[in-house]
């Protein structure tokens, strides 16, 4: 005689897909899960970096309509007189906030927010091309 088994619901969720099994219904159900762009954002030394945000996030912000700016490999001081949000199309930069130990590295594909009043040094390791917006 076979021993009785207890069927319990099972749910598996990975990045963009949720899969669940209901023993009472005897079937699987799948649903897409929208990854939260907020969950992929980090903040270090006052700089917020969102790595590889989805195109829907960039469209929502209107990033492709923002002005563009670029520079070659260089090193220079900068002070933000207003909050800046930028999206790096290409390049790699180490940003050293004044009065802080360490740096924040930003690169192509990053959506970055610099706070108003921040003074720092930009060390551009690879030529930068970016969209930007001051608020």
C-alpha positions in Angstrom: 0.0 0.0 0.0 1.4 3.4 -1.0 1.8 6.0 1.7 -0.4 9.1 1.3 1.4 12.2 0.1 0.5 15.7 1.0 0.4 18.1 -1.9 1.4 21.6 -1.1 1.5 24.7 -3.4 4.9 25.5 -4.9 6.0 28.9 -6.1 9.3 29.7 -7.8 10.3 33.3 -8.8 13.3 34.4 -10.7 14.1 37.8 -12.1 11.3 38.1 -14.6 9.2 34.9 -14.3 7.0 33.5 -11.5 6.0 29.9 -11.8 3.5 28.3 -9.3 1.8 24.9 -9.0 -1.5 24.4 -7.4 -2.2 20.8 -6.4 -5.9 21.5 -5.9 -6.2 22.7 -9.5 -3.5 20.3 -10.8 -1.8 22.8 -13.1 1.0 25.2 -13.4 0.6 29.0 -13.8 3.2 31.3 -15.1 3.3 35.1 -14.9 5.8 37.7 -15.9 7.3 39.7 -13.1 8.5 43.2 -13.8 11.9 43.8 -12.4 12.0 46.9 -10.3 14.6 49.4 -11.5 14.7 50.8 -8.0 16.0 47.5 -6.7 19.0 47.7 -9.1 20.0 51.2 -7.8 22.8 51.8 -5.3 24.0 54.9 -3.5 27.6 55.5 -2.5 29.1 58.7 -1.2 26.0 60.6 -2.0 25.9 59.5 -5.7 22.9 57.3 -6.8 23.7 54.8 -9.6 21.2 52.7 -11.4 23.0 50.2 -13.6 21.5 49.2 -17.0 18.0 50.5 -16.4 15.3 49.1 -18.8 14.5 51.2 -21.9 11.0 51.8 -20.4 12.6 53.6 -17.4 14.7 55.8 -19.8 11.6 56.6 -21.9 9.6 57.4 -18.8 12.3 60.0 -17.8 12.7 61.3 -21.4 16.4 60.7 -21.3 16.8 60.5 -25.1 15.5 64.1 -25.4 18.0 65.5 -22.9 21.0 67.5 -24.1 24.3 65.6 -24.6 27.7 66.4 -23.3 31.0 64.6 -23.7 34.7 64.8 -23.0 38.0 63.0 -23.7 40.1 61.3 -21.1 40.9 64.0 -18.5 40.8 65.0 -14.8 39.0 68.1 -13.4 37.1 69.5 -10.4 33.3 70.0 -10.6 30.7 71.4 -8.3 27.0 70.7 -8.9 25.0 74.0 -8.5 21.8 71.9 -9.2 20.9 68.2 -9.0 22.0 66.4 -12.1 20.7 63.2 -13.5 22.7 61.8 -16.4 22.8 58.6 -18.5 26.2 57.5 -19.8 26.1 56.3 -23.4 29.8 55.6 -23.4 32.8 56.0 -21.1 34.1 55.3 -17.7 34.7 57.7 -14.8 35.8 57.7 -11.2 34.2 60.4 -9.2 35.9 61.5 -6.0 33.6 63.5 -3.8 35.4 66.2 -1.8 35.9 65.3 1.9 35.2 61.6 1.3 37.4 58.6 1.3 37.0 56.6 -1.9 35.3 57.1 -5.2 32.2 56.1 -7.2 32.8 54.5 -10.5 30.3 55.1 -13.3 30.3 53.7 -16.8 28.3 53.3 -20.0 24.7 52.1 -19.2 24.5 53.9 -15.8 21.8 56.3 -14.9 23.4 58.6 -12.3 22.1 61.2 -9.9 24.5 63.8 -8.4 23.1 65.9 -5.5 22.9 69.7 -5.6 25.9 71.2 -3.9 28.3 68.3 -4.3 31.9 69.1 -5.1 34.1 66.4 -6.6 36.8 65.5 -9.0 36.0 63.7 -12.2 38.8 61.3 -13.4 37.6 60.4 -16.9 39.4 57.1 -17.8 37.5 56.5 -21.1 36.0 59.3 -23.2 32.4 60.1 -22.0 29.3 60.7 -24.0 26.2 61.3 -21.9 22.7 62.7 -21.8 22.1 65.0 -18.8 19.4 67.0 -17.1 19.7 69.7 -14.3 16.9 70.3 -11.9 
